[in-house]
């Protein structure tokens, strides 16, 4: 038995060795009644080396449609000859090569404008195409029909005839071109989903022309809402007289919290002081798509920021929404400013909306002594708000907003104890991501604000600086009557959960109360990390100005952690 086993192993190894030694690939030669150039054979994009005869034979069969697409409509395979053990020769008859085809059509099926997108020579009854372009052109025309709602449209060429040695003629036939519209919309998995988001945010409405590609794109937009996930692509149910679209959704918790809160006792006043920051965002907890935002930031003594905002979109399933907001800003013992606003917005389409509203400012001078010529005074302001925004989203978890354009304007009056002045405020925000490839992108953002007035008060100026404006400077540390900040980042994705980026920020500002103009710059690096707790961001930047040279001690570290629950 032992010797039998040795003999079996010996024969197995011997047979395998000689099979591998004598195994060889098969080579294909392509011949025709006319000489075929190497460039012509290369244009066929065919394989010429094969492991076995079956794969060689399949490749030979695939050559006939390729010849026909090149204009050899009479081509046929004559024979396959075995020249030797490893070379086979396929002999074809090609015949004449037709260069162009004249296709007759009905204007009831296609307009001249549609045909001019695929052909340069178009008349009221026919258009002319190169033979090599015919297949792609017909696929494009068929897509036009499906996008117009004719989901079962089919195109084919009939009565193909040869008019001369270079031109063919045919008739374009359209079948199954009945119009399909969306008659029913069914939500599966999230019965309480606010249906208004389908209509106004994603643009999916009953009565719309059915376009499968567009419906899938609109379905993908819902993932950017944050409070819902699409489980799978939508499906269409076609009946004889109706079309129903099924969306498969799942509710997603999308509340956000991040912050650090501390407190201490002021040694001078013996009063309790709070410091740190808190950012709380509650989204869609009532299944209306509503949002409540609470933001608190304080350093204990120098300044305090408090903001609360509530948004209720699509009131009574209409494109109208309403938002109210309260802001309080306090700077040490100098002044405190409160502004309140109410807005009514209108969703024009899934990417654009505009709003009108009313806003008031109330500011108080907290200094104990009255200082002559002081730029801080008590005042009240009332403004009419007008604004618009455009948002284009993309399917990227770290960077969901590809393009944003927002413009806000405020027109009103400021009143003090001794004067009343007309004022105008404008704020513009523009950002865009240039995606170089799946890992590399460039991010640009500009924020510009202008206050136009006859005189200026310190406690009514814009305040900027920090992680959300120009990095490398303390939060809201710069007062300006006019400022413009350009943020730039080169971003590189290390993986699905990590990215790094550069920081190059530029700014220009004017302060009319101090007759000051200055340019600011900041440089640094940043890190973004998706953790189980949320998205962690770390920015290290150093800010310099035209009046101040670079100092390493001016380096600022900005840290944020956004946690969803």
C-alpha positions as CSV (number, residue, x, y, z in Angstrom):
1,X,0.0,0.0,0.0
2,X,2.8,2.4,0.8
3,X,4.6,1.7,-2.6
4,X,1.2,2.2,-4.4
5,X,0.8,5.6,-2.7
6,X,4.3,6.7,-3.8
7,X,3.6,5.5,-7.4
8,X,0.3,7.5,-7.4
9,X,2.0,10.7,-6.3
10,X,4.8,10.3,-8.8
11,X,2.4,9.9,-11.7
12,X,0.3,12.9,-10.5
13,X,3.4,15.2,-10.4
14,X,4.8,13.8,-13.7
15,X,1.4,14.3,-15.5
16,X,1.0,17.9,-14.1
17,X,4.5,18.8,-15.1
18,X,4.2,17.8,-18.7
19,X,0.7,19.3,-19.1
20,X,2.0,22.6,-18.0
21,X,5.1,22.1,-20.2
22,X,3.0,21.5,-23.4
23,X,0.1,23.8,-22.6
24,X,0.2,26.8,-25.0
25,X,-2.0,29.7,-26.0
26,X,-3.9,29.9,-29.3
27,X,-3.3,32.8,-31.6
28,X,-5.9,34.3,-34.0
29,X,-5.2,35.8,-37.4
30,X,-7.9,38.0,-39.1
31,X,-8.0,37.9,-42.9
32,X,-10.4,39.3,-45.6
33,X,-10.6,39.6,-49.3
34,X,-8.7,42.9,-49.0
35,X,-5.6,43.7,-47.0
36,X,-6.3,44.8,-43.4
37,X,-3.9,47.3,-41.9
38,X,-2.6,46.9,-38.3
39,X,-4.4,50.2,-37.4
40,X,-7.7,48.8,-38.6
41,X,-7.3,45.6,-36.6
42,X,-6.3,47.6,-33.5
43,X,-9.5,49.7,-34.0
44,X,-11.5,46.5,-33.5
45,X,-10.3,46.3,-29.9
46,X,-10.3,42.5,-30.1
47,X,-8.2,39.9,-28.3
48,X,-5.8,37.8,-30.5
49,X,-4.4,35.4,-27.8
50,X,-6.7,32.7,-26.2
51,X,-6.4,29.9,-23.7
52,X,-8.7,27.5,-25.6
53,X,-10.6,27.2,-28.9
54,X,-14.0,27.9,-27.3
55,X,-13.0,31.4,-26.3
56,X,-11.3,32.0,-29.7
57,X,-14.5,31.0,-31.5
58,X,-16.6,33.4,-29.3
59,X,-14.3,36.3,-30.2
60,X,-14.6,35.5,-33.9
61,X,-18.4,35.6,-33.6
62,X,-18.2,39.0,-31.9
63,X,-16.3,40.5,-34.9
64,X,-19.2,40.6,-37.3
65,X,-21.2,43.3,-35.3
66,X,-18.0,45.3,-35.1
67,X,-17.5,45.2,-38.9
68,X,-21.2,46.3,-39.3
69,X,-20.7,49.3,-37.0
70,X,-17.8,50.3,-39.2
71,X,-19.9,50.3,-42.3
72,X,-19.3,46.8,-43.7
73,X,-22.9,45.7,-43.6
74,X,-22.4,42.8,-46.0
75,X,-19.7,41.2,-43.9
76,X,-19.8,37.5,-43.2
77,X,-17.5,34.8,-41.8
78,X,-16.3,32.4,-44.4
79,X,-14.3,29.9,-42.4
80,X,-11.9,29.3,-39.6
81,X,-8.7,27.5,-40.6
82,X,-6.2,25.8,-38.4
83,X,-2.8,26.8,-39.7
84,X,-0.8,24.9,-37.1
85,X,-1.0,23.7,-33.5
86,X,-1.3,27.2,-32.1
87,X,-2.5,29.5,-34.9
88,X,-6.0,29.8,-36.3
89,X,-7.0,32.0,-39.2
90,X,-10.5,33.6,-39.5
91,X,-11.4,34.5,-43.1
92,X,-14.1,37.2,-43.5
93,X,-15.8,38.7,-46.5
94,X,-16.2,42.5,-45.9
95,X,-17.5,43.9,-49.2
96,X,-18.0,47.6,-49.7
97,X,-17.7,50.0,-46.8
98,X,-20.6,52.5,-46.5
99,X,-19.6,55.8,-44.8
100,X,-22.9,57.5,-44.0
101,X,-26.5,56.8,-43.6
102,X,-29.5,59.0,-44.4
103,X,-32.3,58.5,-41.9
104,X,-35.8,59.6,-42.6
105,X,-38.0,60.6,-39.6
106,X,-41.3,62.1,-38.5
107,X,-41.4,65.4,-36.7
108,X,-44.1,64.0,-34.6
109,X,-41.5,61.7,-33.0
110,X,-38.5,64.1,-32.9
111,X,-37.9,67.8,-33.2
112,X,-35.1,69.3,-35.3
113,X,-33.6,70.7,-32.2
114,X,-33.2,67.2,-30.7
115,X,-31.7,65.8,-33.9
116,X,-29.2,68.7,-34.1
117,X,-27.7,67.4,-30.9
118,X,-26.6,64.2,-32.6
119,X,-26.2,65.2,-36.2
120,X,-24.8,68.2,-38.0
121,X,-26.8,67.7,-41.3
122,X,-30.5,67.8,-40.4
123,X,-33.5,68.7,-42.6
124,X,-37.3,68.7,-42.1
125,X,-37.5,65.1,-43.3
126,X,-34.1,63.4,-42.8
127,X,-30.7,63.6,-41.1
128,X,-27.3,62.2,-42.0
129,X,-25.0,60.3,-39.7
130,X,-21.6,58.6,-40.0
131,X,-22.2,54.8,-39.9
132,X,-19.8,54.5,-36.9
133,X,-21.9,57.0,-34.9
134,X,-25.3,55.5,-35.6
135,X,-25.5,53.2,-32.6
136,X,-24.6,55.9,-30.1
137,X,-26.9,58.4,-31.8
138,X,-29.9,56.0,-31.6
139,X,-29.1,55.4,-27.9
140,X,-29.1,59.1,-27.3
141,X,-32.5,59.6,-29.1
142,X,-33.9,56.7,-27.1
143,X,-32.8,58.4,-23.9
144,X,-34.5,61.6,-24.9
145,X,-37.8,59.7,-25.1
146,X,-37.4,58.0,-21.8
147,X,-36.5,61.3,-20.1
148,X,-39.7,62.7,-21.7
149,X,-41.7,60.0,-19.8
150,X,-42.0,57.5,-22.6
151,X,-40.4,54.7,-20.5
152,X,-41.0,51.9,-22.9
153,X,-39.9,53.7,-26.1
154,X,-37.9,51.6,-28.6
155,X,-36.1,52.8,-31.7
156,X,-35.1,50.8,-34.7
157,X,-34.2,51.4,-38.4
158,X,-36.3,49.8,-41.1
159,X,-36.2,49.6,-44.9
160,X,-32.4,49.9,-45.0
161,X,-31.3,50.3,-48.6
162,X,-28.1,51.0,-50.5
163,X,-28.3,54.2,-52.5
164,X,-24.8,54.3,-53.8
165,X,-21.3,52.9,-52.9
166,X,-21.0,55.1,-49.8
167,X,-24.5,56.0,-48.6
168,X,-27.3,54.0,-47.0
169,X,-30.9,55.1,-46.4
170,X,-33.3,54.0,-43.7
171,X,-36.5,55.0,-41.8
172,X,-36.5,55.7,-38.1
173,X,-39.3,53.9,-36.3
174,X,-40.5,54.7,-32.8
175,X,-42.6,52.2,-30.9
176,X,-44.1,52.2,-27.4
177,X,-43.8,55.9,-26.9
178,X,-46.8,56.6,-24.7
179,X,-46.3,59.2,-22.0
180,X,-45.9,58.1,-18.4
181,X,-46.5,60.5,-15.4
182,X,-46.1,59.9,-11.7
183,X,-49.7,59.2,-10.4
184,X,-49.0,57.8,-6.9
185,X,-46.1,58.2,-4.4
186,X,-45.8,55.5,-1.7
187,X,-43.4,55.7,1.3
188,X,-42.2,52.4,2.8
189,X,-40.4,52.1,6.1
190,X,-41.0,55.7,7.4
191,X,-44.7,56.3,7.4
192,X,-44.4,59.6,9.2
193,X,-41.8,61.1,6.8
194,X,-42.8,64.7,6.1
195,X,-44.0,64.4,2.5
196,X,-43.4,68.0,1.7
197,X,-39.7,67.3,1.5
198,X,-40.4,65.0,-1.5
199,X,-42.3,67.8,-3.2
200,X,-40.3,70.9,-2.5
201,X,-36.8,69.6,-1.5
202,X,-36.4,66.7,-3.9
203,X,-38.8,68.0,-6.5
204,X,-40.8,64.8,-6.7
205,X,-44.5,65.6,-7.4
206,X,-47.6,63.8,-8.7
207,X,-48.2,64.7,-12.3
208,X,-44.4,65.0,-13.1
209,X,-43.2,63.2,-16.2
210,X,-41.7,59.9,-15.1
211,X,-37.9,59.8,-15.7
212,X,-36.2,56.8,-14.0
213,X,-32.8,58.4,-13.9
214,X,-34.1,61.6,-12.4
215,X,-36.2,59.8,-9.8
216,X,-33.1,57.9,-8.6
217,X,-31.1,61.2,-8.4
218,X,-34.0,62.9,-6.4
219,X,-34.1,59.9,-4.1
220,X,-30.4,60.2,-3.4
221,X,-30.9,63.9,-2.4
222,X,-33.0,62.7,0.6
223,X,-29.8,61.2,2.2
224,X,-28.5,64.8,2.5
225,X,-31.4,65.7,4.8
226,X,-29.6,64.0,7.7
227,X,-32.8,62.7,9.4
228,X,-33.6,60.0,6.8
229,X,-31.7,57.3,4.9
230,X,-32.7,55.7,1.7
231,X,-32.7,51.9,2.1
232,X,-32.6,51.0,-1.6
233,X,-33.3,52.7,-4.9
234,X,-36.9,53.6,-5.7
235,X,-39.1,51.3,-7.7
236,X,-41.8,52.0,-10.3
237,X,-45.0,50.0,-10.6
238,X,-46.5,50.4,-14.1
239,X,-50.2,49.7,-14.6
240,X,-52.2,50.1,-17.7
241,X,-53.5,53.6,-16.7
242,X,-51.1,54.6,-13.8
243,X,-47.5,54.8,-12.6
244,X,-46.7,54.4,-8.9
245,X,-43.3,55.2,-7.4
246,X,-42.2,53.4,-4.2
247,X,-39.6,55.0,-1.9
248,X,-37.9,52.9,0.8
249,X,-36.8,55.2,3.6
250,X,-35.6,54.7,7.2
251,X,-35.7,57.4,9.9
252,X,-32.3,58.5,11.2
253,X,-31.5,60.3,14.4
254,X,-29.9,63.6,13.5
255,X,-29.6,65.6,16.7
256,X,-26.2,67.2,17.3
257,X,-24.4,68.1,20.5
258,X,-20.9,69.3,21.2
259,X,-19.5,71.5,23.8
260,X,-17.6,72.0,27.1
261,X,-19.2,74.0,29.9
262,X,-17.4,75.1,33.1
263,X,-17.9,77.6,35.8
264,X,-15.8,79.6,38.3
265,X,-16.1,82.3,40.9
266,X,-14.8,85.8,40.0
267,X,-12.3,86.8,42.6
268,X,-13.2,90.4,42.3
269,X,-17.0,90.3,42.3
270,X,-17.4,86.9,44.0
271,X,-20.0,86.1,41.3
272,X,-20.4,82.8,39.5
273,X,-19.1,82.9,35.9
274,X,-19.7,80.4,33.2
275,X,-17.2,79.6,30.5
276,X,-16.9,77.2,27.5
277,X,-19.3,76.5,24.7
278,X,-22.4,74.5,24.0
279,X,-23.9,73.7,20.6
280,X,-27.2,71.8,20.5
281,X,-29.2,71.1,17.4
282,X,-32.5,69.2,17.4
283,X,-33.8,68.0,14.1
284,X,-37.1,66.4,13.0
285,X,-38.0,65.0,16.4
286,X,-41.7,65.8,15.7
287,X,-41.5,64.4,12.1
288,X,-42.2,67.8,10.5
289,X,-38.6,68.5,9.5
290,X,-38.4,71.2,12.2
291,X,-35.1,72.4,13.7
292,X,-34.2,73.9,17.0
293,X,-30.7,75.4,17.5
294,X,-29.1,76.5,20.7
295,X,-25.6,77.9,20.8
296,X,-23.7,79.3,23.8
297,X,-20.1,80.4,23.9
298,X,-18.3,82.3,26.7
299,X,-14.7,82.7,27.9
300,X,-15.7,83.7,31.4
301,X,-15.0,87.5,31.2
302,X,-14.3,89.1,27.9
303,X,-17.3,88.0,25.8
304,X,-20.4,85.9,25.7
305,X,-22.4,84.7,22.8
306,X,-25.9,83.2,23.0
307,X,-28.1,82.2,20.1
308,X,-31.3,80.3,19.7
309,X,-33.1,79.6,16.4
310,X,-36.3,77.7,15.5
311,X,-37.2,76.7,11.9
312,X,-40.5,75.3,10.7
313,X,-40.3,74.5,7.0
314,X,-43.2,73.8,4.6
315,X,-46.1,75.1,6.6
316,X,-49.4,73.4,5.8
317,X,-47.6,71.3,3.1
318,X,-46.8,74.6,1.2
319,X,-43.4,75.9,0.0
320,X,-43.5,78.5,2.8
321,X,-41.5,78.2,6.0
322,X,-40.9,80.4,9.0
323,X,-38.0,80.9,11.3
324,X,-37.4,83.0,14.5
325,X,-34.0,83.8,16.0
326,X,-32.6,85.5,19.1
327,X,-28.9,86.5,19.5
328,X,-27.2,88.1,22.5
329,X,-23.6,89.3,22.5
330,X,-21.9,90.7,25.5
331,X,-18.4,92.1,25.6
332,X,-16.9,92.3,29.1
333,X,-18.3,95.4,30.9
334,X,-18.5,97.5,27.7
335,X,-21.8,96.7,26.0
336,X,-24.5,94.1,25.3
337,X,-26.4,93.7,22.1
338,X,-29.5,91.8,21.4
339,X,-31.0,91.1,18.0
340,X,-34.2,89.4,17.1
341,X,-35.5,88.4,13.7
342,X,-38.4,86.6,12.0
343,X,-38.2,85.3,8.5
344,X,-40.7,83.8,6.0
345,X,-39.0,81.7,3.3
346,X,-40.2,80.4,0.0
347,X,-38.7,77.3,-1.7
348,X,-38.6,78.1,-5.4
349,X,-37.1,74.8,-6.4
350,X,-35.0,72.0,-4.7
351,X,-31.9,74.1,-4.9
352,X,-33.1,77.7,-4.4
353,X,-35.1,79.7,-1.9
354,X,-35.6,83.3,-0.9
355,X,-37.0,85.0,2.2
356,X,-38.3,88.3,3.6
357,X,-38.3,89.2,7.3
358,X,-38.0,91.8,10.0
359,X,-35.1,92.3,12.4
360,X,-34.4,94.5,15.4
361,X,-31.2,95.4,17.3
362,X,-31.1,96.7,20.8
363,X,-27.7,97.6,22.4
364,X,-26.8,99.0,25.8
365,X,-23.6,100.8,26.9
366,X,-22.5,99.0,30.2
367,X,-19.8,101.5,31.1
368,X,-20.4,103.3,34.4
369,X,-19.0,106.6,33.3
370,X,-20.1,108.7,30.4
371,X,-17.1,109.2,28.1
372,X,-17.2,112.1,25.7
373,X,-16.7,111.0,22.1
374,X,-17.1,107.3,23.0
375,X,-17.9,105.0,20.0
376,X,-20.2,102.9,22.3
377,X,-23.7,104.2,22.7
378,X,-27.2,102.9,23.5
379,X,-29.1,102.4,20.2
380,X,-32.1,100.7,18.6
381,X,-32.3,99.5,15.0
382,X,-35.1,98.2,12.9
383,X,-34.5,96.5,9.5
384,X,-36.4,94.9,6.6
385,X,-34.7,91.7,5.6
386,X,-34.5,90.4,2.0
387,X,-32.3,87.4,1.0
388,X,-31.9,84.4,-1.2
389,X,-29.8,81.2,-1.2
390,X,-28.7,78.5,-3.7
391,X,-27.4,75.1,-2.5
392,X,-26.1,72.2,-4.6
393,X,-25.4,69.0,-2.7
394,X,-23.2,66.0,-3.5
395,X,-23.0,62.4,-2.2
396,X,-20.0,62.8,0.1
397,X,-20.3,62.2,3.8
398,X,-17.6,64.7,4.9
399,X,-18.5,67.4,2.4
400,X,-22.2,67.2,1.5
401,X,-22.5,70.8,0.2
402,X,-20.7,71.2,-3.2
403,X,-21.9,74.8,-3.9
404,X,-23.5,77.4,-1.7
405,X,-24.4,81.0,-2.7
406,X,-26.2,83.2,-0.1
407,X,-27.0,86.9,-0.1
408,X,-28.6,88.8,2.8
409,X,-29.6,92.4,2.9
410,X,-30.9,94.6,5.7
411,X,-32.5,98.0,5.1
412,X,-33.6,100.2,8.0
413,X,-32.8,102.9,10.6
414,X,-30.6,103.2,13.7
415,X,-31.8,105.5,16.5
416,X,-29.7,106.8,19.4
417,X,-30.7,109.4,22.0
418,X,-29.5,112.3,19.8
419,X,-29.8,111.0,16.2
420,X,-31.6,108.8,13.7
421,X,-29.8,107.5,10.6
422,X,-30.7,105.3,7.7
423,X,-28.5,102.2,7.3
424,X,-27.9,99.4,4.9
425,X,-26.3,96.0,5.7
426,X,-25.3,93.3,3.2
427,X,-23.8,89.9,3.7
428,X,-22.7,87.5,1.0
429,X,-21.5,83.9,1.3
430,X,-20.1,81.9,-1.5
431,X,-18.4,78.5,-1.3
432,X,-17.5,75.8,-3.8
433,X,-15.7,72.4,-3.8
434,X,-13.6,71.5,-6.9
435,X,-13.4,67.7,-6.9
436,X,-10.1,66.8,-8.6
437,X,-10.8,63.1,-8.1
438,X,-12.2,60.7,-5.5
439,X,-9.5,61.7,-2.9
440,X,-8.4,65.2,-3.8
441,X,-10.4,68.4,-3.7
442,X,-10.0,72.2,-3.4
443,X,-12.4,74.2,-1.2
444,X,-12.9,77.9,-1.6
445,X,-15.2,80.1,0.6
446,X,-15.7,83.9,0.7
447,X,-17.7,85.8,3.3
448,X,-18.2,89.5,2.7
449,X,-20.2,91.9,4.9
450,X,-20.7,95.7,4.6
451,X,-22.4,98.2,6.9
452,X,-23.2,101.5,5.2
453,X,-24.0,104.5,7.5
454,X,-23.2,108.1,8.1
455,X,-21.6,107.4,11.5
456,X,-20.5,104.2,13.2
457,X,-20.7,102.7,16.7
458,X,-18.4,100.0,18.0
459,X,-21.3,98.0,19.4
460,X,-23.0,97.8,16.0
461,X,-20.0,96.6,14.0
462,X,-19.6,93.1,12.5
463,X,-17.4,90.8,14.6
464,X,-15.3,88.0,13.0
465,X,-12.4,85.7,13.6
466,X,-12.1,82.1,14.7
467,X,-12.8,78.6,13.3
468,X,-15.8,79.7,11.3
469,X,-14.2,82.8,9.7
470,X,-10.4,83.5,9.6
471,X,-8.5,80.8,11.5
472,X,-5.5,81.7,13.5
473,X,-7.4,84.5,15.3
474,X,-9.5,84.5,18.5
475,X,-13.3,84.1,18.2
476,X,-15.0,87.3,17.3
477,X,-12.0,89.3,18.2
478,X,-12.0,91.7,15.2
479,X,-14.5,94.6,14.8
480,X,-15.3,95.8,11.3
481,X,-17.6,98.0,9.3
482,X,-16.5,96.1,6.2
483,X,-14.7,92.8,5.9
484,X,-14.1,90.1,3.3
485,X,-12.6,86.7,4.2
486,X,-11.4,84.1,1.8
487,X,-10.9,80.6,3.1
488,X,-9.0,78.0,1.1
489,X,-8.3,74.4,1.7
490,X,-6.6,71.6,-0.2
491,X,-8.2,68.4,1.0
492,X,-6.9,64.9,0.8
493,X,-9.0,61.9,1.9
494,X,-6.8,59.3,3.7
495,X,-9.7,56.9,3.9
496,X,-13.4,56.8,4.4
497,X,-13.1,58.2,7.9
498,X,-10.1,60.6,7.8
499,X,-9.0,63.6,5.8
500,X,-6.3,66.3,6.1
501,X,-6.2,69.7,4.6
502,X,-4.2,72.9,4.3
503,X,-5.3,76.3,5.7
504,X,-4.6,79.5,3.8
505,X,-7.0,82.3,4.8
506,X,-6.9,85.9,3.6
507,X,-8.9,88.8,4.9
508,X,-9.4,92.5,4.5
509,X,-11.3,94.7,6.8
510,X,-12.1,98.3,7.6
511,X,-13.1,99.8,11.0
512,X,-14.6,103.3,10.5
513,X,-14.7,104.1,14.2
514,X,-10.9,103.8,14.3
515,X,-10.2,104.9,10.7
516,X,-8.4,101.6,10.3
517,X,-7.8,99.4,7.3
518,X,-5.8,96.1,7.6
519,X,-5.0,92.9,5.8
520,X,-4.9,89.6,7.6
521,X,-3.4,86.2,6.7
522,X,-3.4,82.8,8.3
523,X,-1.6,79.5,7.5
524,X,-1.9,76.1,9.0
525,X,-3.0,72.5,8.7
526,X,-6.2,70.7,9.7
527,X,-7.5,67.2,10.4
528,X,-11.0,65.7,10.1
529,X,-11.8,62.4,11.7
530,X,-15.0,60.4,11.8
531,X,-15.2,58.7,15.2
532,X,-17.9,56.7,17.0
533,X,-18.6,59.9,19.0
534,X,-19.0,62.1,15.9
535,X,-16.8,64.2,13.5
536,X,-13.7,65.5,15.2
537,X,-12.0,68.5,13.6
538,X,-8.6,69.9,14.6
539,X,-7.2,73.1,13.0
540,X,-3.8,74.6,13.8
541,X,-3.2,78.0,12.3
542,X,-1.1,81.1,12.8
543,X,-2.5,84.5,12.0
544,X,-0.5,87.5,10.9
545,X,-1.3,91.0,9.7
546,X,0.3,93.8,7.8
547,X,1.1,95.5,11.2
548,X,2.4,92.4,13.0
549,X,5.1,90.0,12.0
550,X,4.9,86.2,12.4
551,X,5.1,84.9,16.0
552,X,4.9,81.3,16.9
553,X,3.2,82.2,20.1
554,X,0.2,83.5,18.0
555,X,-0.6,80.0,16.8
556,X,-4.2,79.1,17.6
557,X,-5.6,75.6,18.0
558,X,-9.3,75.2,17.0
559,X,-11.0,72.0,18.1
560,X,-14.6,70.9,17.5
561,X,-16.4,67.6,17.9
562,X,-19.9,67.2,16.4
563,X,-21.8,64.3,17.9
564,X,-25.0,63.0,16.4
565,X,-27.6,61.3,18.6
